[in-house]
Amino acid sequence: MADILIATLPSVAVTDDEIECARRYIDDAAFKRIEKLLKLKSPDERLRRNILDAVSVFRRHPDPASRDRRALKALRGYIRKVHQHLLELRNLLPGSVRYSEVQSNFLLAILAEAKKSKRHFEGRDYLTFKEKLDTIERMAEKFMAMERVAPASRHGAAILLIRRLAEIFREATKNDPRQHIRSNRYKDTYQGTFFQMADDVLRRVGHKQSNAARGRMICTTLQKHYGPRKKNVSRRI
């Protein structure tokens, strides 16, 4: 789901106002720490602009899945009402648990009147109508039983930001970011130059995670983006 959400995000073209807003999150002191971490001469204007661009794009949709969750919630509410109406309509038909002959005859009379302009309402018309009604009702039930948007999907924009930071890191240092993130044997503590850079930026833009969750997400993102890291260069804390 996250990859689908990422594909819907806007292009990286940003405005001057967005850049200025991004500076409130990544200020001069933060840039100096990143440049020192990467062993770059300060100020590195290209690095700074690239990071500001990436942060600006992230800030447009920090939680892209939230829109989908709100839309899905509203749609479920509508489908629930439709489903209730379908049940009430089906209960008017012969053979239902709460079948009422008077109500059923009234419904069939309406259907017959609707078909009068073309031809007489026949038995097979009723069966076709009931079959379609049952199909729609089952579809409504299936939709309402769908799982909500996966919680991990809310990280869609953060994953895009990590990918961009990895490219920025690679361009600035000529190093593979996969070789600059490592964990202890229990994978509950992560560190490394790229991890520190990405973690610092993500925290500053308001994306909160534990060290372990952040590390796992970064490792998974890098693996999907660049492929698996070679085993002979894997390192532990």
N, C-alpha and C positions, 0 to 999 in steps of 0.2 A: 504493500500500500504506500509506503513512504516514497518509493521510486516514482509511483504514479503522481503523487502530490508534487514531487520535485519537478516533474516534467511540466506541470501546470504553472510553475512560478514564472514571473516576468523576466525579461532579459536583464543583463547586468548593467545596462545603461542607467546612470543615476543623474540626478540634478544637483546643482550647487547647494541648494537648500538641504538636500539629503546628506550631502557630504559634511556640511557644517553641523548638522544634527548628530551625525556619527562621531564627530570630534568630541562631543560631550561624554561619550562612552569610552572612547580610546583617546586619551589626552596625550600631551607631549611626554609626561612622565612615564606613561604606559609604553609609549613607543620606544623610549630610551631603554626601558627594561627588556623589551623584545629584541631590540638591536644588540644589546649587550649579550643577551642569551644566545643569539645567533652569530655573535662575533662579527657584527657588521659595523662599519663606520657610521656614526650618527651625525647628522640625520640622513637616513636613507630614504630619499623622497619617493622613489619608485615603490619601495616596500610599503611606506605609509599610505600612499594613494591606493595601492592594491587592497590593503586591509580595509581602508575606509570604504572603498567600493563594495567589498564583500559584506561589511557590516550594514551598509545602506540597503543592500538587497535583502539581507536577513530581516531587517527591521520593518520591511514592508509587510511581511507575513511571518512573524515569529512563531505562530502556531497555525499553519495552513489547514490542518485537520479540524480546527475548531469551527470553521465555516461549514465543513461537511457534517460535523456532529450536530450543529444547530439546524441545518437544512434537513438532515435525516430525522431529527426529533420532530420537526414540524410536519414532515411528510408522514411519519408514523402516526401522528395525531389525526391527520386527515384520513389516512387509510383505516385507522381504527373506527372512525365515524362511518366511513363507507361500509366497512365490514359489518357494523351493527345494523345498518340499513339493509344490507343483503340478507342477514339472518332474519330480520323481520319480514322481508319480502318472501323468503323461502318458506317461512312458517305459515304463509297464507296458502301455500300450494297443497294439493291432495297428497297424502302420504307422510306429511310432516308430523312431528310430535304434537304440536299445538294446532293441528289442522282445524279450521273453521269452515264449514260448508258455505255459510253465507259470504264470508270474506273471500273464499276461494272462487265462488261463482262470480263475485263482483270483479275480481282480478281477471278472470278468464273473459268476462264480458268486455272489459277494457281492452284486452289484447285482441279480441275478435273485432272490436270496433276499429282498432288501429289497422287491422289487416283488411278491412272491408273494401277499401279502395282498390285493392289488388285481387284478393281472393278470400274465400271463407277460411276462418281460423280452424285448423284441423288438429287431430291428435298428435301428429308428428311435429307440428309447430310447437305444441306445448312441451313435448319431450326435448326438442332442440333448445327451447328457451330454458328449461330446467337444467339441461346439461351445461349450457353456457353459464348460467347463474352459479352452478356448483363449481365450475372451473374458476370463475372469478373469485368466488368465496375462498377456495383453496389457495389461490395466488395471494389473496390478502392475508390469510393466516400465515403463509410461508414468509411473506415480507415482514410481518410483525414479529416473527420468531428469529429474524436475522440478528446476528451479533452486532453490537454497536461498533463504531469505528475503533479499531485497536488503539489502546493507549499509546503504544510506541509510535503511532503515526504522527503524534504531535511533535515529534522530533524531525519531521521532514525538512524544515528550513534549516535546522541545526546541522543536519547531515550535509545539505548543500554547502553550508558555511565551512564545515570541516573539509570537504573536498576542495573548496577554493583555497582555504588556508594551506592545505597540503601542496597545492600547485605553487602558491606563493613561497612557501618554505623551500620547495625544490628549486625554484628559479633563483632565490636569493642565496642559497647555500650550496647548490649543486649536489645536495645529499638526498637520499631516499627517506622520506618521512617514516616509512615502515621500520627503518633501522633506528629510529630515534623515539620509540615508545616501547616500554618494557614493563613487565609486572613481576611480582614475587610469585613463588610457586603456588600460592593459593588464589592468585588472580584477584585479590581484594585490595591491592595497592599498585598504582601505576605511576611511572615517572618517565623522564626522558625529555630531550630538548623540544621535540615537536609536541609531545603531550603537554608540556608546560605552556608552550605558546598557545595551543588551541584551547586549553583549559582556561587560561587567563582571559582570552578574548570572549569565550562563551560566557564566563561568569560576568564579565563587564556588560554584556548585552542582555543580561538577565536570565540566561538559560541555566537553571539550577539542576545539579545532579551530584550524587556522591562520587568520590574518586573512582570507586570500582565500576559504577555504572557508566561514568564518563569514559573511562579507559576501554571498557568493552565496546562501547558505541564507536569510539574512534578507530579501534582495531578492526572492527567489522566493516566500517565505512572504507578504510584504506584497502582492506582485502578485496572488497567489491570493486573499488575504483582502479586499483593497480594490480590486483591478483595476490595470491598468497605469498608471504615472506619466505625466503629460503631458510630451510631448517638449520643450515650450518652457520647462519649468522644470528640465530635467535639468542637473545640474552635475557638474563634474569637479574633482578635487584640483588 
